[in-house]
Amino acid sequence: MRMARPDDLFRSYHLRDVSRGGMFVKTDSPRPMGTAVEVRVEFVHGDAFQARGKVVRVVRARDVSDRSQPAGIGIGFTEMTDESSRLLEELLEDPTSTIEPPDPRTEP
């Protein structure tokens, strides 16, 4: 995922609560509300979901009373291609068959 500046590198993040409108990204270094982001999710079969969005929710670790709720950011999608929309639908129908397993070396 790339956040804000075009020269930022993509990093691996743990995704939660993916929906047609956005997703929650687990991170201990949340960006401010309104930050522009580019999202890329690699699929097992070689395709990649890509979308643009912005940070619409920030959850800081210090503000979480229930430790089962991670710190992170909610991202609302603002733009995606028809192909990415199709891939998102595929992901929502069966998440276990489409997403590349996380690389333990990059998992935060």
C-alpha positions in Angstrom: 0.0 0.0 0.0 1.3 3.5 -0.8 0.3 6.4 1.4 0.3 10.1 0.4 3.4 10.9 -1.6 3.9 9.2 -5.0 7.5 8.3 -4.1 6.4 6.3 -1.0 7.1 2.6 -1.2 4.4 -0.1 -1.0 4.5 -1.9 2.4 2.7 -5.1 3.5 -0.1 -4.6 6.0 -2.7 -6.8 7.7 -6.1 -6.0 6.3 -9.4 -6.4 8.2 -13.0 -5.8 7.5 -12.7 -5.5 3.7 -15.9 -4.3 2.0 -17.1 -2.7 -1.2 -16.6 0.7 0.3 -13.2 0.3 2.0 -11.1 -1.6 4.4 -9.4 -1.4 7.8 -5.6 -1.6 7.8 -3.8 -2.7 10.9 -0.8 -0.3 11.6 0.9 1.2 14.6 1.8 4.3 12.6 -1.5 5.6 11.3 -1.6 8.5 8.9 -3.9 11.5 9.5 -7.5 11.6 8.5 -7.8 12.6 4.8 -4.4 11.2 3.8 -4.5 9.9 0.2 -3.6 6.3 -0.2 -3.1 3.8 -3.0 -4.0 0.2 -2.2 -2.7 -2.9 -4.0 -3.7 -6.5 -2.9 -1.9 -9.4 -4.6 -4.0 -12.4 -5.6 -2.8 -16.0 -5.8 -3.7 -16.3 -9.5 -1.4 -13.3 -10.4 -4.0 -10.5 -10.6 -3.9 -7.5 -8.3 -6.7 -5.3 -6.8 -5.8 -1.7 -7.0 -7.7 1.3 -5.7 -7.2 4.9 -4.6 -8.7 6.0 -1.3 -8.3 8.2 1.7 -8.0 7.7 5.5 -11.5 8.1 6.9 -10.9 6.6 10.4 -7.9 6.5 12.8 -7.7 4.1 15.7 -4.6 4.7 17.9 -3.4 2.0 20.3 -3.7 4.4 23.3 -7.4 4.9 22.5 -8.3 1.2 22.4 -9.8 -0.2 25.6 -10.6 -3.6 24.0 -7.2 -5.2 23.1 -9.0 -7.4 20.5 -9.4 -4.2 18.4 -6.1 -3.3 16.7 -4.7 0.1 16.1 -4.9 1.2 12.4 -6.8 3.2 9.8 -10.0 2.9 8.0 -9.7 3.6 4.3 -12.6 4.6 2.1 -12.2 3.7 -1.6 -12.6 6.7 -3.9 -11.5 5.2 -7.3 -11.0 1.8 -8.8 -11.1 0.2 -12.3 -13.9 -2.2 -13.4 -11.3 -5.0 -13.2 -10.4 -4.1 -9.6 -14.1 -4.0 -8.8 -14.5 -7.5 -10.2 -11.5 -8.7 -8.2 -12.9 -7.1 -5.0 -16.2 -9.0 -5.5 -14.2 -12.2 -6.0 -12.3 -11.5 -2.7 -15.6 -10.8 -0.8 -17.2 -14.0 -2.1 -14.3 -16.3 -1.1 -11.3 -14.6 0.7 -9.4 -17.9 1.2 -9.0 -18.7 -2.5 -7.8 -15.4 -3.8 -5.3 -13.6 -1.5 -1.6 -14.3 -1.4 -0.7 -15.6 2.0 1.2 -13.0 4.1 4.9 -13.1 4.0 6.0 -13.5 7.7 9.1 -11.3 7.0 7.0 -8.3 6.1 4.0 -8.8 8.5 3.9 -6.0 11.0 
